[in-house]
């Protein structure tokens, strides 16, 4: 299987320039840790990078017909936002258990939202795409999406060329695939570590076994990190096998405590999914390589009630 190249990631960086925020690396005074706050994107998450790049790569006829996507929230908002920038129609299939804040935010961006059961979103989106002639923009199983997410790694390499470790959250694997590809191409001595919740640790098990392993959705849905409930595709799993040096799993309480730490010490609002990579640094540092560490804070979209409950 042909993997995404650094050249594709550089092309994506050119396409998304001026649309996605080039987020800073924030050095932390309390640890040799740098945070990459993708929560500062206009839609509150890194997903805008891949969604915009994928739509920008379509031809004019494909864009004119519109796009469809399925997502628990952040990719939904990213596709809706990107479609609005291009002035095209977007239909988003969202699980009916997704946080209401993410659903309402997607609607506010002008997308047509269809709520479906969590295990029906992908095939429902495929049916809508076929029925209406729309182009599917998958959340991770797409070369242009992976390349767009890889611009996070490109920026890390440019801003901290002596980074030793990069921590990336794991779910469908698009972010880790892209970031890992960029880091391995530009900082070959750096280690790329994937981090996922213990309650959705299908990737960790699969990488240990050397093959993709599927967990039932009812197991993966247990984690508070709702953005990390997906599992890799064949395409992303092949990337993860090539670019990840290790996978760390973190508990639900560790994720919650990290949301609190990021709020109080880093002054960042991070959703549980966005806090997961940093949880590995805070609670499993002995399992990590030594040196300058970057943690990707992948998003900050959570409803006020959940944030208040975690902070209390």
N, C-alpha and C positions, 0 to 999 in steps of 0.2 A: 504494500500500500504506500503510495507516494505521500509523504508528509509535507505540511506547509513549510515554506522556506522563509529565510530572513528577508529575501527580496519581496515576497508577498506582504510581509509585515511592514516593510518600508513603504510599499505602495499604499497600504491601508493608512499609514500615518499621513501621507499626502492627501488622501481623500477626506479624512476626518478633521484635518487641520481647520481650526476656526469654528468647529462644531462641538467636538468633545473638548472638555477642559484638560489642559496639560497640568495634571495635579502635581503638587509639590511633594518632595520627600521631607517629612518632618522629623528632625532629630529629637529624640526624647532625652531630657536631662536626667531622668531617673534610671536609664539603662542604655547600653550600646545598641540601641534599637532605632530604626527609621521606619516611620509609618507612611504608606502610600494611600492617602485618603480619597478613594474613588467615590466615597459618600459625598464629595463636593461637586460631582457632576450635576448638571442642571436637573437631571431626572433622579439624582440621588444614588446612582450605581454605575459600575463600569460597563454595563450592558450596552450603553449607547454607542460605544466604540464598534462593536461587532455588528449591531443592527444597522447603523448608518453606513458602514463600509459595504455590507451585503446589498443594501438597497442602491447605494451609489454605483455598484458594479453591474446592476441590471441594465438592459437596453431600454430605450425610451418606450417601446411598445409594452414591455413587461411592467414598467413602472406605471404607465397610464392605466393598465387594467387593475392595479391595486395589489396589495399584499395581505397575507394572512399569517398569523403566528399563534402559538400556544405557550402559555407561561404562567407561573405562580405569581408573577407581579413585576419584577424588575425588567425582564426582557419584554414583557407586555408594554410597559411604559417606554422602553427604548424604541420599540418598533413604532408605537404611536407617535412619539416625538419625532422620529426620523421621517415618517410618512408625512407628518404635518410640515416639516421643513421642505419636503419635495412637493407638497401640495397634492398628495395622492390619498386614496382611501385605504384604510387599514381595518381589518377585522381581527379581533383578538379573542381566542378561546381561553378562558381563565377558570381554574378550579373553584368551585363554589365554597371551598374552605379557605381560600386565600384571604389574607388580611384585607379588611374593607378599605383601609387607607390606600392600598395598592390598586384595588379595583376602581375606586373613585378617581384616583389620580390618572388612571388610564383613560377613563371616560372624559375627564377634563381636558385631555390632550386631543380630543376629537375622534377617537377610535370608536368603532362599533364593537361593543363588548358582549360576548355570549358566555354566560356562566354554565359550566358543565361539571359532572362528577370528576374528581381528581384523576381517576383511572381512565377517563374517556376523552381527555383533552386532545391528545395527539391524533387519534383516528377521527375525532370530530373535526379537527382543523383540516385534515386531509380531505375529508368529505366536502367541506366548505370550499376548499381550494379547487377541487374538481368541478363542483357544481357552478361556481361563479367565475372560473377561469383566472383565479388569483395566483400569485407566486408565493410559495411558502418561504418564510424566513425562519428557519429553525433556531432554537435557543443556543445550540452548540454544535450540532451535527452538520457543519457546513464550513468549507474551506475559508470563505470570506469572513464568516463570523469569527473563526479561530484567529485569522490574521488580524482582524480588528482588535480582538482582545489582547493579542500579542503586543500591541503598541504600549500596553502597561509595562511590559518587560523591556521594551526598547527605551522607554523613558527612564526606568530604573538604571539600566546600564549606562546611559548617558549622564545621569545625575550623580551616581555613586559608582564609578568604575572600579573601585576597590571593594565592592560588596562581596562578602564571603558566603552568605546564606540568604535565600529568598523563600519566604513562606507564602503559600498560595492556598486559598480554600478550594476544596474539591466537591464537585457535584456531577453535572454532566461532563465536566472536564474541558470545556472550551477555554476558560480563563487559564487554567493550569497548562493546557497544551500550548497556547499562544505565548504565555509568559515564559514557560520552560524553553520553548524553541528560541525565543529572542535571547534569553540569558545564556543558554549553551552556545549560541553562535557568537555572542559578543563578550561574554565573561566565562570562558570555558572552565576556569578554575572554581567558579562558584557552585554551591550545592543548591538544588531546587527541591524543596520539601513540600509535599501536598499535605493538607490538613482537613480532616472531615470529622463529623460527629460520630461518637461510638454507636449511636442509634441508627446511623445510615452509612455504615462502614463497608459498603459493598466493594468500593474501589480498593481499599486496603486488602481485603480478602482476595480479590481478583488478581492484584499484582503479585501477592505472595504465591498464588496458585499458577500464575503465568497465563491466565485466561480470564476473559470477562465473566463475572459471576453476577447473576441477577438476584436482588432481594425483592420480595413482594412489597407493593406500595404501602400496605398497612404497617409494615415494619419501618420503612423509611419515613413515613409520615409522623412517627412518634417524636422526632426531634423538633425543638423549638426553632431551629434554624430552617425556616420554611424554604429559603432559597437554595438549600443543599439537599433536597429530597430527590433530585433526579439521579440517574446513573449513566455512566459513559456509553457512548455508541461505539461501534467497531472503529470508527475513524478517530475519535478522541482517545480511546483506550490504547490504540497503537502509538499515538503521540505520548501518552503518559508513560508507557513502557520505555520509550526512548529518552525522555527528558527528566523524569523524576528520579531523584536519588533515594528517596524514602517517603513514607507516609506516616503521619502521626495522627492518632485519634484522640478526641477530647470529650469530656463528659458534659452533660447538660448544665451542671452546676458551674463547671469551669467556663463554659460559654457565657452564662449569666454574670459571673463575677467579672469577666473580661469586658462585657458591655459597661458595667459599672466603672471599672478601671479606666476605660477609654473616655468615659464621660467626665470623671473626676480629675484624672491626671493628664490626659491628652486634650481635653476639651473638645472631644469629637463624639457626635451621636452616631453610633453604629448599631445596625440591626444585628440580631444574633448571628446570621450568616456572615455578616461583615466582620464580626468580632472573632470568628472561629480560628483564623490563622494566628492571630495574636495570642489566643488562649494557649496555643502550643508553646509559644515563647515564655509565657508567664508561668505555666504549670509543668512543662516537660522540657525545661532547658537542658537538663542533663542528658536528654536523648538527642540533642541537636549538636551539629558541629559548632566549634567556637568561631568567633569573629564577628565582623560587622553584619548585622542581620536586618533585613527589610521584611516587613509584614504588610501584605496587601489588605487594606480595610475595604472590602469589595462593595459595601453599600451601607446606607443609613436610613432605609425606608422602613419604619415601623410605626404603628399607630400610637398615639399619646398614652392610651390606657396601658398597653404592653410595656412601654418605656417606663411609665410611672411604677408599674408593678415590679419590674426588674430593679429599678433604682431604689425601691423601698426595702 
